[in-house]
């Protein structure tokens, strides 16, 4: 009888761990059936930016001005990057459009005359 106790305990612990993981991944904390709670609270922007300097325009990659390894760009951080690029004299103005993804879903976002507008 004692030989069967260890496998039964291992099976119980394994089944409990699997059930806990399944419940954690299927809870509707964000959008979608298999959303993970950590990422459901994240807010980030996918945007095309155009910088203007002396009448010439060029595309701007805001991720090039973030810390290495940073992959989420929320609107306040996007505004900080845009403000830095304009105040440093690199561009006279920055414009663009895209979308903001968050727990509330997808919203349009624009950058007009170097100001982020949701």
Secondary structure, DSSP 8 states (H G I E B T S, - for coil): -HHHHHHHHHHHHHHHHHHHHHHHHHS-SSSSTT--HHHHT--EEEEEEEEEETTEEEEE-GGGGS-TT-----HHHHHHHHHHHHHTTS-SEEEEEEEEEETTEEEEEEEETTEEE-
